Amino acid sequence: MSFPVTSSVNSEALSIKQINVNYSNKYLSTHLLSLRDESWDVLILQEFSDKNRHLLTQFITTTDMFGYEEVEGIPYGMVVLSRIPMVYKQQVKLDGDKLGYLKLKFMVGNTVLTTFIAHPPSPRSKRHWQNRNTLLAALKLSTQNEKGAWLVAGDLNVVPWSSYFEWQQAQTCFGQHRYSSFMPFKKGHSILTGLPIDHCVMSEQVLLQSLVVTDFKGSDHKMLSYKISLK
């Protein structure tokens, strides 16, 4: 699914791909070989096991990376590869290494784009539900305090109609084009049986140009591929 540009923009499109790969995905090596040869500017990988860190060596000379060189392991199971300059990297800790998110800044032409990347716990217990809500609230506050262009990306484990999803629908990929990104059932995959829990949320300075949602073998999530431009 995709849609054309409807607004004028002042910069070239920035291509982003994001996917919850699944910690035990046996097809990950094949996926990375394919993605290495595809056209994108930023690649966001979630549920990436530290045991698979060696698979990232093929990107060392061609991308800036977050996650590969971290001594304590890949924070929150998240790896970010960038073919544009990554000028700022921060692991924001809410509860030590157990709960938090990434704050990265990219140079898009002459403009800095602040990107918040998160994967809150799946709310399958009261504690996980509370931690998810805590992380979502922290993300919301961070975007409110950010003065420049910003983007939130990741498997947020919340549907956009939840009261804990506090961003306006118009700011989100889902709000501009309906999709399903997570399938809780192994059979009967459709937009009616899936849930939109993988998100991209944008500030007013960011325009969504296109969005494509595709299958990702070995994961129960779909990959979001989208292009954005800065006003």
Steps between C-alpha positions, in 0.01 A plus 500: 500500500632841411384847414651794309641827626222754556699793638795699370830433674830681529732202524559160350312205643653307789442125471448306824437131563405356839426145608469287813715217366423247782788395727498143367447576130692228310477701178673808640828446314316475169294809582809708578673394179195613307462826694868580448435529128174694529456876487435663840647774717416370848434139603351432844518141631325392820518176698853458365693246708853585612590148384447623144726803532751345259243532221542878517866500396396520134365850568806643680649686205174625353289619795502676833373256763347496844508166680803338339769657718306520828700315766200412717327326210244624253282737712138386520566270203515795258746561217495807275695522173528831319636600160468867594702662782391395849625797702364416846439172686345456844353210693232655722460281808174501695582193710866420452551270203154348544283780363579790272531624143750635250538865406691548175556802279552482124617767258247531219655753267558801726231400750522280810230236542467368856378142507365316803506123461325275748368152561290503820413166663202311369225559762450133586522554875414788732868586544566500126185705443622759750849509347358540152288794613794657683714481187224638277450793738875572499504498120205736484670743740824485300321588177321788672835639614670459163514830312615376160378232262451160664388146428392214728550152355463146624285215620318696770273211603194724504217556252440860387149511650631423851479776758874443563582597141499876545605626157251638252398257227600753235858480625528125447559265210184311599297819511594578143465148364340204681705181536552194719855417610473222759320168465414321827376197304705273273212466255249739352732800463307807393451864594198387703685239710822696551590797719681825414757506781805598292503876460661809358391830655613836362522862604338777297829564319498148352292389201419135429538439127437128465451184704530132409434212743648163405542149645826410675564126507567357846325785683139550602544870418503673164763744382411868463680674213426869470635822360489833675608855417571797720317828444 
